[in-house]
Amino acid sequence: MLRSLFVIVLISLVASVAAAQPAKPNVLLIYADDLGYGDLSSYNERSAWRTPRLDALAAEGMRFTDAHSASALCTPSRYALLTGRYAWRGPLKQGVTQGYSAPLVEPGRLTVARLLQQQGYVTAMLGKWHLGLDWVRIGPLPTDVDFAQPVGGGPTAHGFDSFSGISASLDMPPYVWIKNDRITQVPTRTIGDSPSPKLWRGGAISDDFQLEDVQPRLTSRTIGFLRTRASATDGKPFFLYLALASPHTPILLTPEFAGRTGTTPYGDFVAQVDADIGHIMAALAETGLDRNTLVIFTSDNGFAPAADIPPHASIGHDPSGGLRGFKSDLYEGGHRVPYIARWPGVVPAGVTSAVTIGQLDLLATLAEVVGTRLPPDAGEDSVSLLPVLRGETNMTSARGPVVHHSAEGRFAIRDGRWKLLLWPGSGGWSSPTPNPSVWLKVPASDLSTLPPYQLYDLEADPAESTNLAAAHPEVVQRLGRHLRQVIEDGRSTAGPAQPYDRTLPWSQLSWTRDFQP
């Protein structure tokens, strides 16, 4: 009798402890494309348009004001987001992949999707991949591929159970839908280049693909996925990576949003994205999944000048929110991005955090969330942000220095208030640049007349207007040596040194001679 009573009490205790332990959360990661830091009204009180749904998301969670993509361009930011490793450690030293490019993510490299898949998650991706694919080649040209054959090296090769989306940006051919590792319909025709403001490159397109249909279709497929998971009986949490192709050009509005904001087509497109996020969050709430879902919303880099700067300046809208530069640049406008996290019961609501974080911190963060450790050869540059998300007030700095990278492959490093640019110019399309900018219409600059390095105090000078390198040579030396060490160690976090692709051009590393160990 006593033994039976003991067993009953023990079972009851175990059940109560299990009930007290929160289930692994669902994770919904929404990645906007070319959305500027100042394009959300919760980040820019002088914004020419309102973003009420994303503002509501921020009010229900934590809004980060010092969050950074790993690069000022799409592809390297996406690589780092999924792998927790700077893309320049691999073969991509500058620029981006194209629609027909080979895979960038190395076989066997741990990704966020693979990590969560190993932890029993259902993993899915919708939208823009832009990390290269293993097309079956049938000729010497990049476009000579057999669309009827499976496409390797994509999301399903890197931990996603399913994928429905496009190969690269919406302005890059081929214009085809990919489901898992198959093209849904082989293209039989081509379209030509489109001038501004639509801006797409000509190329192959399938009959089931309409460029203006991509944003609505991704939204509806996201809602469908959420409803499917809500009715599932397998008890598994999910990870959904929604990689939007908007508000990146081409700016293709649905009829109800054309002219909606009374500002610019880009402003209308941002409003359409905002409304779609509202529909997705409503579906999350209607299904009851919102109670244990970590939602993260952010952007892959800053505002793209291709969306046209003068019309926005004329209405008083700064898509960089007072920061210097735009997409492509080492300056803050190139890589400081909106970042909102919502997780009821864990992330405190209505909090603004000024902690410096990187998007590549997602891998280590989710590893801690699900209670596992990263192996030494994974997430070399990823730091867990879980204490910050929990609102622990004693954590003033989430990580060590953050490395920034530009379109030209130039480097900068940020540590606390100080930011050092290892280049005299923007590193991208903004002035000063040695190359005339098509989008910004700025002339070429003679960089030899400028100081070789730029040092800014971001606490006193967030607009990066005063170069303090001459006044603080000791800071320049400290940060320069640290960056050199981060590169040579193959990692920026604690752990054994890791191998990396050492073919960085000397033109991008010539600064290292001034920073000896």
N, C-alpha and C positions, 0 to 999 in steps of 0.2 A: 504493500500500500504506500509506504513512504517512498519506495523507489519510483513508483508510478507518479507520485506527486512531484518528486524531484525532476523527473523527465518533463512533466507538463510545465513546471516553472521555468526550466531551462529553455524549452522551446519558446515559451512566451517571451523570455528575455532576449533570445536571439531574434525573434520576430520584431520586438520593439526597437532593438538596435538597428536592424535592417531598415525599418521604417524611418528611423531618424536620419539615415544616410541618404542624401539626395541622389536621385538617379543621374547617370551621366547626361549632361544636357545635349539637346539638339544644337547644331551650329548652323546658322544661316549667314553666309558671308556674301555681301553685295559689293561688287567692285565697279564703280563708275569709271568712265573712260574720258579723260581730259577735263574733268570737272575741277574748276579753280577753287582755291581756298576761300575766295570772296564771293563765290556763286551761291552760297546758302545764306539766307537772311539771318540764321542763328549765328553765323560767323561774321556777317558784314551788316552792320546796322544801316549803312547807306546803300545797300543793295537796291538796284532799280526794280527788282521783282521779289516776290515772296515765295518761300518754300515751306508751306505750313506743315506738310506731312513729315518732312525730314526735321523740321524744327520740333515737332511733337516727339519724334523719336529721340532727339537730343534731350528733351525735357523729361523723358521717361528713363533716361540712362545717363551715361557719362560722355561729355563732349571734350575731346582733346584739342588743345590749341597749339601744340608743338609736336605734331605727328608727321612722319616723313615716309614717303615712298623711297625705295632704295636707289632709285634713279630718277632722272628727269624725263625718261622715255618709257613707253609702254612695256616692251618685251623684257628688259632687265628688271623692271619693277615686279612683273608677274613671276619671273623666275624666283626672285628673292622671297616674294610672298609665299609661294608654295614650298620652297626648300629651306628657308631660313639661312640662305647663303648668298653673298653678293655675286651677281652674275659675272662681274669682271674676273672672278676667280676661274671661270670657265673660258671657252673660246670666244665669247662675244665681248669684245673690248670697246666697242662703240656702236651707235646706231641700233637698229631693230631687225628682227627677222621679217620676211615677207610671206605672202600666202603660200608660196611654193617652196619655202625654205626647209632645210633638214631639221630634225629634232634638236632642241637645245638642252633639254633636261636629260642628264645622263642615265642610262639604264641602271637600275638598282639604287639610285639615289632616293633617300627617304623624303617623301613629300607629306604635307599635311593630310592629304587624302589617304595615302598609304598608312600613315600612323593611325588614323581613326578607323580605317578598314580593319587593321589588325586588332583594334579594340572592340570589334563587333558592330561598328557603325555601318549603316547603308550610306554609301557615298555617291553623290551625283554632281555633275557639272552641266550648266546651261550657259551658252553664250560664246564669247570670244576667247579662243585659246591663245593664239599669237605666240606660241613657243616652238613652232616648227613641227612638221609631220614627215613621216617616212613614206613619201609617195613612190609608187612603182614607176620608174623612169623608162621611157621608150624612145628617147631621142636626146640630142645634145643640149637643147634649150631647157631652161628651168620649167617652162610651161609644157614640155613634152612628157605628159604623165598619162597613165591608164586609169581613168576615173572609175572603171568597172572593178578594179582590184581593191582589196582592203587597204586601209591607210593605217600604218603603224606609228608608234612613237607619240601618240596623242594622249588624251586624258585617261582612257581605259588601260593604257600601258603604265600609268603612274598612280594607280590606287583608286581611280574612280570606277564604280560599278557600271555607271552609265554616263553617256554624254550626248547632248544634242546642241549643236551650235555651228560656228563658222571657224575657218582656219586662222584668220587673222583679223585685222581691222576691217571695218565695213567699207573702207575705200580701197581695199586690196583684193584683186581676184585671186583665186577663182570664187565666183559667187555661187556657192553650193551649200546645201545643208548637209551636215555630217551627223549620222546617228551611230553612236559607238565608234566603230572603225570602218563604216561604209558611207559612201556618198548616196543620199536618198534618190537622186536622179542625175544621170550623166548629162553634163551640159552639151547642148547641140548648137549653140549660137554664141555670139559675142556682143558686148555693148562697148561703145566708145567712151572716151574720157568725158567727164562732166566739168564745166567751168564752175567758178565760185558762184554762189555759196555752197552748192551741193558737194562738189569736189570728190569725185571718185575716179579711180583709174580704170581704163578700159580693160576688158578681158572676158574670159569665158563665163557664161551664166547658164544655169539650168532653168527649165520652164517652171519649176516649183519654187523658185526663189524670186522674191521682190524685195528690194532694198528697204523700202519704206515699211515693210511688214515685219522687219526683224525685231524692233523694240516691242510692238504689241504681242508678237508671238512668244518672245521670251517671258513677258509678264504672264501671259495665260498659261504657259507651260510651268512656270514657277508655282502658280496657284494650284494647277492640277497636281503637281508633285506633292504639295503640302496636304492636299485633301486625300491623296492616296496614302500618304504616311499616317495621317490621322485615323484612317480606317484599317490600317494594317494590324495584324494580330501576332506579328513575330516578336514584339517587345523590344525591337532594336531602335536605338536613337539614330538620327540622320545627320549627315554633313552635306549641305547644299551650297555649292559655290556658283553664284549667279554673276557672271562676268558680262556686264552690259557693254554694248557697242556704242553707247551714247553717254554724254552729248558730243562725242567726237564727230567730226565731219565724216560723211555727208549729213547735213542737217535736213532730216526728212521727217516732217511733222504729220501726224494724223489730222484730218480736217478740223476736228474740234479744238485743236490747240494752235492752229495758225492764227496769229494775231492775238492770242489769249492775254499776253501780258502788256500789250501796247508798247513794247520796247524793241526788241530785235528778234529775228528768227532763232538765234541761239538762246535768248531768254525764254522764248516759247518752248524750246526743246528742253531746257532745264525744268520748266514747269510741267512738261509731260512726264519727264523722269520722276519728278516729285510726286505727281499724281499716281503713277504706277507703283511707286514704293508704298503709297497709301493703300492701294488695292491689295498689295502683298501682305502688309501688316494687318489689314482687316481680315484676310483669309487666315492668317496665323492665329488671330484672336477667335474667329468664328469656330475654328477646329479645336480650340483649347490648347494648341501647341505652344502658345506664347508664354505659358507659365513656366516652362523649363527649356526655353530656347535662348541661347546666346546669339544675338543679332549684332553683326558688325557691318557698318557702312563706311566706305572710304573710297578714294580715287587713286588711279595709278600714277598720276603726276599732275602738274599744274595746268592752268588754262592754256589751250593751244592757240597761238596767234592766227592759225588758219581760220578760226571762227571770227576773225576780223575785230581788231582793237578800236579803230577810230569811231565806229558807230556807238560803241559802249562808252568811250570817253565823252562823247557828245551828250549822253544822257546821265553822266555822272556815275557810271557803274565801273568799279575797278574789280575785274575778276580775280586779281591776286590779293585783294583785300588789304592794300597798303604795303604789301611786300614788293621787293624788287624782282623783276624778271618774270619769265613765263616758262612753260614747257620747254625743255631742252637745256635750261640754264643751271649753273651751280648756285645762282642766287635763290633765295628762299621761295620765290614764286614758282620755281621750277619743280620743287619737291615737297614743300610743306603743304599738306593736304587736309581736308576735313576727315575726321575720324570719330565715329560715334559708336559706342558699345551699350547695348541694352540687355540685361539679364535679371529679370525680377527676382528679388530676394537675395541677390548676390552683389550686383552692381548697384550702388545707391543711385537714386533718381535725382535728376536736376543738378548734377555736379559738373563743374567745369574743372578740368585738370590741365595744369601747365607743365606736367612732367614730359620730358623729351622721350619719345618712343619711336620705334621703327616698325614698318609693316612686316619686316622679316622676323619680328618677335612673335608672330602668330604660332609658329611651330612649337617653340619651347613653352609658350603659354598653354596651348592645348595639351601638350604632353603632361604638364602639371595638373591641368583640369581633370584629365582622365587617370591620373595616378601612375604615370610611367616615366621612365628616364630616356633621354636621347642617347644613342650610341655615340662614341667619340667622333665618328666620321659623318655625322649628320648635324644639321643646324649649327654650323660652325660660327655663325654670326647672330644667333637667335637667343634672346633673353626672355625669361618668363615675366609677363606683366600681370600675372594673377593677383599679386598683392596690391597693385595699383587699381585693378578692376574691383577689388573688394573694398576699396576706399580706405586702406590703411594710411592713416594720416602721418605716420612716421617715415614714410617712404618718399623722400623729396626727389630722388633720382632713381629711375628704374633701371638704368643700364650705363655702361661706359660710353666712350665716344661713339658717335654715329658717323659713318663715312657716306659722303654724297658723291654722285657721279653724273656726268653730263653727256649730252649727245655726241660731243667730240671725244669722249673718253677721258675728260679731265677730272681731277680729284679735288675734294674738299673734305675737311674733318671738323666735326662739331663736338665740343666738350664743355658742358655747362654754358656759361655766357659767351664763350669764345668760339669763333668759327674762322678757320683758316682755309683760304682758297690757294691751291698750289698752281696758280695760273694767273696771269695779269688781266685776263678778260672774263667774259661770261661763261665760256666753255660751251656756249650754245648759239642761239640765234639773236639774242639781245646784244645791244651795244655795251661794251666794246667787243668787237669780234673781227678777226682778220678776213672774214668772208661776208660779202654783202648779203643781207637777209631778204629773201623774197617776201616773207610774210610781214616782217616789221618795217620793211623799206628803210633800213638803216645802212649807211655807207660802211665800207670796210675801215677798220681802225689799224693804226700802226702800233701794235702792242709793244714794240721795242722801246717806245717812249714812256711806258708805264712801269711802275714798280713790279718786280717779278712775282710778288705774293700780296695777297689781300687778307687782312685780319680785321674782323668786325666784332664789336661788343653788342651782341643781339639784345641784351637787356636794356642798354641805353640807346641802341640804334638798330631797331628791328628792320628798318628800311635799307640797311647796309649802305649808308651814304658816306661814311668817314672811314678811310683805311688807316688802321692804327698799327700796321706792321712795323713801321720805323720807330714808333714810340714804345713798342713792347717786343723787342727781339727775343727775349727769353720765352715768351708765350709761343712765338713763331717756331722757335727751336723745339720746344717741348711737344707741340702738336705735330710738327713735321716728323720728328723721330718716332713718335707713336704711330703715325700713319704708315711709315716705312715698316715698322715692326708688325703691324696688322697685316700688311701685304705679305711679308716674308714668312710669317708664321702659318699662313693659310687659314687663319681664324682670328676672331676678335674676342672670343669668349675663352674661359678657362678650359684647359685640356691639352692633349698632345698636339703638336704641329701636324698639319694636314697637307697633303700634296695639292697642287693647283697648277693650272695652265700658266706657264711662265713666259708666254710669248707677248706680254705687254710691250707695245712699241716704245723705244727709248724716248721718242718725242713726248710720250705721256709720263715717263718716269725720270726725265732729266733732272727734275728737282731733287731727287734722292741724293745727289752728290753734295748738296748743301746740308744734309741731315745725316751725319755719320752716327752709327750706334755709340 
